Each structure stands twice: as structure tokens, then as C-alpha cells.
Amino acid sequence: MTNQVVVTPPSFGERLGLDYKRWTLDCVVTIAHAVAWDFSARPELYKQVADDTATKLTDLQGSYGFQADFPDMNIRQRLMKPIFGESDGHGSGNDGSAFQTHRLPVLAAAADFAENTQPTSFPMLQERVRLELEPLKTHMDDLQGASLSQTENRMGAIFDIAQTILKDPSVAAVFGINSAIDPAWPLQSTDPQGAKLIEKITTQLPDLPYGVISRERFVRIQRITEKGFQSIRIILDSNIEDPNFNIDQLITELYAWGSGLGLIGGNRPQERPIHMQPPLTAETASNAAQLRPQAAAPASAMLDRTLARQMTGYSQ
């Protein structure tokens, strides 16, 4: 009698955290689509590609924007902006969307706690984090349902095809990467070979909307996705009102998340936030005017003062 392996389904926090990871790393899909066109444009370089990968390349090229599981860039934006706002892979991190508006005061509260050196203030600052978390948690809880499930399926399908194509050794070899890439890359691994591949492709293929993405930049985006995933998972899968809940771990993840995005970090010198040029589409062009005035709108006068102190040196 064989032993049955019981697979525990992912929690809602894990699911939504993974959705965040895919959306922040959405450039992977755009890059794989460019490779699919290169497959036809330079056939002499893809002679060693196996039939299975060739079929994936053809499907991505031909079905992109025409089949439900192959949403193009415009469709992906329309699916994901109501959930997370602009992708943190190339946006400002504060675009006026519901998610990013609720997230900003949480990150500011986490920064106040992390940067405070007076132990007597810790209980008050922890309580402030709890208070600021409630609107964000409520917003994310309200996303559950049939619509989110369908979006997850569609975004997951095209992302999986894209990452499979890029990790194929015969495809990577076209761009000068001859070492195997970790199978867990890019969602669960920061394998430098994968980041190097992204740099090589975005250097060699023209007209990619994000321009050249260096390996350092890509790894930094991956770190942002991991901190975002952990923050979302803990917020949704924990009872943050429980007196026994250890909020310090969550604050650590939130602080790293906000710092990576360039939204918090006190007055210490930092790199400028990642701002890859977002793709120009009909939707982004028509919405640019209405999004711009909202980009720096804080939730309250108190947050105005907090962010003014913490974001010195950053341009909106």
C-alpha cells in the first residue's frame, strides 16, 4: 500500500502574495514575448530548440492578446491595476490606487517603529502599525472571489509559459547564457544566471518597453517581490489583533519592503527608487493625466508630516 502525499492548498495570503510577485515581475512576460518574435526573426539561432519549447514560443507569439490565458500588456494592466495598482517593478509605488494608498501609511508606521531608538515608545508605535494595517487588510480581504480566481489563473498561465521559455537552455544559449538556471527562478530564486539572462536579452533585443534591465536591477526587483509576498502573507494569514501576535516580524518585512521601493528609509543616503519607464499603451496614455495629481496624495495631515520627514531627497 502506497503512502499518499497530502498537499495543503495555499492560504489566501500566499495566493495573493504570489499574485503580487508575478505582477511586480511582469517584465518577464514582456521579455519572453519579445523572444517569441525573435524565434521567427532569427531562425538560424534557434536550431537546437526542442519541439515542446518551439510550440510554447509559437503559442506565445500567436495567441498573445487573443486568448484568455495569453493576456497582452494592455489586458494585464486592466486585470491587475484594480488589485495592486501599477506594477512595483516600474511604478512609483504611490500611484493613488486603493492598494498603494492603503499601503503607504502602513509603511510609514513601520518606518517610525524601526527607526525609533526609545524603547518606551515601542508599544505606541506598534499599536499605530496595527491601526494602519486594518484598512489595507480589509482591502485585500475584499478581493477574494470568482473574479480574482479567474485573474490568478490567467496571469499564472502566461507567467508560467514565459518563465519556462526563458529558462530553456537552448533559448538562454542564444543570448550567451550557457549555465543552467535554477528551476525555482525567478519567483523563488535570485539565481544570478537568470538575472544575467534578463540583462542580455534586454540589451540585444530592440524596442522593449522597459529598456535595458541590468542584472543588479532585476535582483533588486526580486527582493522587493519577496518582501511584498511575506508582508501580504503575514497580514492576511495572521490575527494581527491577537495580543500574542508577534508584530515585530511583520514590521521587519514591511520596513524592508518600503525601503526597497524607496518610499521610506529616514534621512540615510539611499539609491533612488527603481523607476523603469512604464510601457506606453492607449490606457496609460489616456490615464496619465488623472494619475499624476494623485501620485503624492497622502491619507492625512499626520502622514504628510511623516512622509515629508522620511522621504527627504526623493522626487515624486
C-alpha positions in Angstrom: 0.0 0.0 0.0 1.5 3.3 -1.1 1.6 6.3 1.1 -0.5 9.2 -0.1 1.0 12.7 0.0 -1.4 15.2 1.3 -0.9 18.6 -0.4 -2.1 21.5 1.6 -3.7 24.2 -0.6 -2.1 27.6 -0.3 -3.6 30.1 2.0 -5.3 33.3 0.7 -2.3 35.3 1.9 0.1 33.0 0.0 -2.1 33.2 -3.1 -2.3 37.0 -3.1 1.3 37.3 -2.3 2.2 35.2 -5.3 -0.1 37.3 -7.5 1.9 40.3 -6.2 5.2 38.6 -7.1 4.0 37.9 -10.7 2.8 41.4 -11.2 5.9 43.0 -9.9 8.0 40.7 -12.2 5.6 41.2 -15.2 8.6 42.3 -17.3 9.4 38.5 -17.5 6.3 38.1 -19.7 7.1 41.1 -21.9 10.7 39.8 -22.4 9.5 36.3 -23.2 7.1 37.7 -25.8 10.0 39.5 -27.4 12.0 36.3 -27.5 9.0 34.6 -29.2 9.2 37.1 -32.0 13.0 36.7 -32.2 12.4 33.0 -32.6 10.8 33.8 -36.0 13.0 36.7 -36.9 16.3 34.8 -36.4 15.5 31.1 -37.1 19.2 30.2 -37.6 19.9 30.8 -33.9 17.1 28.5 -32.6 18.0 25.3 -34.4 18.6 23.4 -31.1 15.2 24.3 -29.5 13.1 21.3 -28.7 9.6 20.9 -30.2 7.9 21.5 -26.9 9.6 24.8 -26.4 9.1 25.8 -30.0 5.4 25.2 -29.5 5.4 27.5 -26.4 7.2 30.2 -28.4 4.7 29.9 -31.2 1.7 30.0 -28.9 3.0 33.0 -27.0 3.6 34.8 -30.3 0.3 33.9 -32.0 -2.1 33.9 -29.0 -0.8 37.0 -27.2 -3.8 39.2 -26.7 -6.2 36.9 -28.4 -6.7 34.0 -25.9 -7.8 34.3 -22.3 -4.6 32.7 -21.0 -2.4 34.9 -23.1 -3.3 38.4 -21.9 -1.2 41.1 -23.6 0.2 44.1 -21.8 -2.9 46.2 -22.0 -5.1 43.4 -20.7 -2.7 42.5 -17.9 -2.8 46.1 -16.7 -6.6 46.1 -16.7 -6.6 42.9 -14.7 -4.0 43.9 -12.1 -4.4 47.6 -11.5 -7.6 47.2 -9.6 -5.8 44.7 -7.3 -2.3 46.2 -6.8 -2.2 49.4 -8.8 0.8 50.0 -11.2 3.4 47.2 -11.0 6.0 47.9 -8.4 8.5 46.7 -11.0 8.4 50.0 -12.8 5.9 52.3 -11.0 6.3 55.0 -8.3 4.9 52.8 -5.5 2.3 55.5 -4.7 0.1 55.9 -7.8 -3.2 56.8 -6.0 -4.6 53.3 -6.4 -6.5 51.8 -3.4 -3.8 49.2 -2.6 -0.9 51.7 -2.7 -2.9 54.4 -0.9 -3.6 52.0 2.0 -0.1 50.6 1.9 1.7 53.9 2.3 0.7 54.8 5.9 1.5 51.2 6.9 5.0 51.5 5.6 5.4 54.9 7.2 4.3 53.5 10.6 6.7 50.6 10.2 9.5 53.0 9.5 8.7 55.1 12.6 8.9 51.9 14.7 12.1 50.6 13.0 13.9 53.8 13.2 12.9 54.7 16.8 15.6 54.2 19.5 13.4 54.9 22.5 12.0 51.6 24.0 9.3 53.5 25.9 7.7 54.4 22.6 7.6 50.9 21.2 4.1 50.0 22.4 2.6 53.1 21.0 4.3 52.7 17.7 3.3 49.0 17.5 -0.3 50.0 18.1 -0.1 52.6 15.3 1.1 49.9 12.9 -1.9 47.7 13.9 -4.3 50.6 13.3 -2.8 51.4 9.9 -2.9 47.8 8.9 -6.7 47.4 9.2 -7.7 49.4 6.0 -5.0 47.5 4.0 -6.1 44.1 5.3 -9.8 44.9 4.6 -9.0 46.0 1.1 -7.1 42.8 0.4 -9.7 40.6 2.1 -12.4 42.1 -0.1 -10.6 41.0 -3.3 -11.5 37.3 -2.7 -14.0 35.8 -5.1 -14.6 34.5 -8.6 -13.1 37.5 -10.4 -9.7 37.2 -8.5 -9.6 33.5 -9.1 -10.0 33.9 -12.9 -7.4 36.7 -12.9 -5.0 34.4 -11.0 -5.5 31.6 -13.5 -4.9 33.9 -16.5 -1.9 35.7 -15.0 -0.4 32.4 -13.7 -0.8 30.7 -17.1 1.1 33.3 -19.1 3.8 33.8 -16.5 4.5 30.1 -16.3 4.9 29.8 -20.0 7.1 32.9 -20.1 9.5 31.7 -17.4 9.6 28.2 -18.9 10.7 29.7 -22.2 13.4 31.8 -20.7 14.9 29.0 -18.6 15.1 26.6 -21.5 18.9 26.0 -22.0 18.7 26.3 -25.8 16.9 29.6 -25.6 19.2 31.0 -23.0 22.2 29.9 -25.1 21.0 32.2 -27.9 21.8 35.1 -25.6 25.1 33.8 -24.4 24.0 32.1 -21.2 25.3 28.5 -21.1 24.9 27.7 -17.4 21.8 26.1 -16.2 19.3 28.4 -14.4 17.8 27.4 -11.1 14.4 25.8 -11.8 12.9 28.0 -9.0 13.9 31.2 -10.7 12.5 33.9 -10.9 9.8 33.6 -8.2 11.7 31.6 -5.6 15.3 32.1 -6.6 17.6 35.0 -7.3 19.9 32.9 -9.4 22.4 35.4 -10.9 22.4 33.4 -14.2 18.7 34.3 -14.6 19.3 38.0 -13.8 22.2 37.9 -16.3 19.9 36.5 -18.9 17.4 39.3 -18.4 20.2 41.8 -18.9 21.5 40.0 -22.1 18.0 39.9 -23.7 17.1 43.4 -22.9 20.4 44.6 -24.3 20.2 42.6 -27.5 16.6 42.9 -28.5 15.4 46.3 -29.6 12.2 48.1 -28.7 11.5 46.5 -25.3 9.3 49.0 -23.4 11.4 48.9 -20.3 14.8 49.3 -22.0 17.9 47.6 -20.6 17.3 45.9 -17.2 20.7 45.3 -15.5 21.2 42.2 -13.5 21.5 44.3 -10.3 18.2 46.0 -11.0 16.4 42.7 -11.7 17.7 41.1 -8.5 16.6 44.2 -6.6 13.1 43.9 -8.0 13.1 40.2 -7.0 13.9 41.3 -3.4 11.0 43.7 -3.4 8.7 40.9 -4.6 9.9 38.7 -1.7 9.3 41.3 1.0 6.0 42.2 -0.5 5.0 38.5 -0.6 6.0 38.0 3.1 4.2 41.1 4.2 1.0 40.3 2.4 1.1 36.6 3.6 1.5 37.6 7.3 -1.1 40.4 7.1 -3.8 38.1 5.6 -3.0 34.8 7.4 -2.5 36.2 10.9 -4.7 37.6 13.6 -3.0 41.0 14.0 -5.4 41.9 16.8 -4.3 39.0 18.9 -2.2 40.3 21.9 0.1 37.3 21.4 0.8 38.1 17.8 4.5 38.9 17.3 4.2 42.1 15.2 8.0 42.6 15.1 8.5 40.1 12.3 5.8 41.8 10.2 7.3 45.3 10.8 10.7 44.0 9.7 9.2 42.7 6.4 7.2 46.0 5.9 10.3 48.1 6.5 12.4 46.2 4.1 9.5 46.3 1.5 9.1 50.1 1.8 12.9 50.7 1.8 13.3 48.6 -1.3 10.6 50.7 -3.0 12.3 53.9 -2.0 9.2 55.1 -0.1 10.7 55.1 3.4 14.1 55.0 5.0 14.7 58.1 7.0 17.4 60.5 6.0 20.0 57.9 5.3 21.5 58.1 1.8 19.8 55.6 -0.5 19.7 54.7 -4.1 16.8 56.2 -6.0 13.8 54.0 -6.3 13.5 51.7 -9.3 11.6 53.6 -12.0 11.7 51.6 -15.2 9.8 53.5 -17.9 6.3 52.0 -18.0 5.1 50.8 -21.4 3.3 53.4 -23.4 -0.2 52.0 -24.2 -3.5 53.5 -25.1 -4.6 53.1 -21.5 -1.5 54.5 -19.9 -1.6 57.5 -22.2 -5.3 58.3 -21.5 -4.9 57.8 -17.8 -1.6 59.6 -17.3 -3.2 63.0 -16.6 -5.6 61.7 -13.9 -3.0 59.5 -12.2 -0.3 62.2 -11.9 -2.1 64.5 -9.5 -2.8 61.6 -7.2 0.7 60.3 -7.0 1.7 62.1 -3.9 -1.6 62.4 -2.1 -1.3 61.2 1.5 -4.1 59.9 3.6 -3.9 62.5 6.3 -2.1 65.6 7.5 -0.2 63.4 10.0 1.0 61.2 7.1 2.0 64.4 5.3 4.4 65.3 8.1 5.7 61.8 8.5 6.5 61.3 4.8 8.0 64.8 4.5 10.5 63.8 7.1 11.1 60.3 5.8 11.2 60.9 2.1 13.7 63.8 2.1 15.6 63.7 -1.1 13.1 61.8 -3.2 11.2 63.3 -6.0 7.7 62.2 -6.6 
